Amino acid sequence: EVQLVQSGAEVKKPGESLKISCKGSGFDFSNHWIGWVRQMPGKGLEWMGIIYPGDSDTRYNPSFEGQVTMSADASISTAFLQWSSLKAPDTAVYYCARNVLPNSFDVWGQGTMVTVSS
Amino acid sequence: SYELTQPPSVSVSPGQTARITCSGDALPKEFAYWYQQKPGQAPLLLIIKDSERPSGIPERFSGSSSGTTVTLTISGVQAEDEADYYCQSTDSSGIQVVFGGGTKLTVL
């Protein structure tokens, strides 16, 4: 079965760092772009960017560039999304999703809820 | 930045046909995709490349395209179709992915 399994919910304080993960199985993880999507509470989907685990080529939405870092370890079929200094507005559910050409997302992780609160 | 525009809400009675539109300047050139999201769940890919259905998606879901507008049509709406629906495409560069703001479908 093709699936993406994300790490569990996180509760953090402003200024803390965080790295969440997305592990793929059932497909050639190295040769598929993996995207990240943010959904703030009660709001819509926002594309953050995509990464190609085979060579770590990364493309960011300009709105998120510099705010987060995407990385991947193809040897363990896992993509990561990290923050160096969280802010309250980072509170959201973050989804990873498999990108298939030309540009859709056919398999989604279950989402990781990140709560940033003092 | 590029935007896709959807109506915030659409209401329909069971058995009727629901149509959800999505407008964007690059849609004549770039494919559109549709997703369904139910509360507490991840999005589900419904329509690919404007009008194709992935395997497992019921035939009552269809997509079409005309100029700068794409449309998701749900024929014979069922109560279980009540959800948020999002269109997605790319800007004219073909690189930056964009989601529409989402449309809440209410089944009366």
Interface residues (C-beta under 8 A of the other chain):
Chain A: G35 V37 G44 L45 E46 W47 I50 R59 N61 P62 S63 Y95 A97 P102 N103 S104 F105 D106 W108 G109 Q110 G111
Chain B: S1 E30 F31 Y33 Y35 Q37 A42 P43 L44 L45 I48 K49 P54 D84 Y86 Q88 S89 T90 G94 I95 Q96 V97 V98 F99 G100 G101 G102
